[in-house]
């Protein structure tokens, strides 16, 4: 693999963002976390289906988040706590857009939740919330973004 801009790896799979804005993955794929439309483990890189013009990536192993240059956020993989932000708890083997979120400046993900900083300075979170880590004053898991 060449022309790689950044790489993210946790546990059993790896995600690479190339300079051309495409995303490539390899390794374990039991939750669809490789984003190639399958749950087949891969020992060589495969391109994430239908995703281009990506600015940055974040991964926690079972799911991955990508921020596109247009400010939209896309996710795929495990979704047992709503961490994909698409309003469901269904695992996804191809990228889905995070519901109701645009104009995002940067993303961060850890464990089973994700945080997005928008260009207007507001902070939005979704996913697991068992310790109140989403900052919305509850301990309710959120499958769509809520403002901190």
C-alpha positions, 0 to 999 in steps of 0.5 A, spaced: 500 500 500 502 506 498 500 514 498 497 513 505 495 519 509 494 516 515 492 510 519 488 507 525 488 501 528 485 497 534 485 490 535 484 486 529 483 490 524 486 496 520 484 502 517 488 507 512 486 513 509 489 515 502 491 521 499 486 521 494 480 521 500 479 513 499 479 509 505 482 502 505 481 496 511 484 489 512 483 484 518 477 481 522 470 483 519 465 480 524 461 486 525 462 489 517 467 493 520 471 493 514 466 496 510 466 492 504 459 490 504 461 483 507 463 480 514 469 476 510 476 477 514 481 480 509 488 479 509 490 484 504 487 491 503 480 492 501 476 499 499 471 501 503 464 501 499 462 508 496 466 512 500 470 518 497 473 525 499 474 523 506 478 528 510 480 524 517 478 517 520 477 514 527 476 507 529 475 503 535 476 496 532 469 494 531 466 500 528 469 506 524 468 513 523 470 518 517 469 525 516 468 527 509 471 534 506 464 536 505 463 536 513 458 530 513 460 524 518 459 516 515 460 510 520 460 502 519 461 496 523 458 494 530 452 498 532 450 495 539 449 501 542 447 506 537 455 508 535 453 508 528 449 514 529 444 512 524 438 512 528 438 504 529 442 499 533 443 494 526 450 493 524 452 496 518 458 493 513 458 499 508 458 506 510 452 510 513 451 517 514 450 520 521 443 522 522 442 530 522 449 532 522 453 536 518 458 542 518 463 538 522 470 540 523 473 534 527 471 527 530 473 523 536 471 516 537 473 511 543 470 505 546 462 505 544 461 512 543 463 518 538 464 526 539 463 531 533 465 538 533 462 542 528 464 549 525 460 553 529 463 550 536 458 546 538 459 539 540 455 533 539 455 525 541 452 519 540 453 511 542 454 508 549 452 513 555 452 508 561 457 513 565 454 519 562 459 520 557 455 523 552 454 529 556 447 530 555 445 529 562 442 522 562 445 515 562 441 513 556 444 510 549 443 515 543 443 512 536 443 519 533 447 525 535 445 529 541 448 536 543 452 536 549 
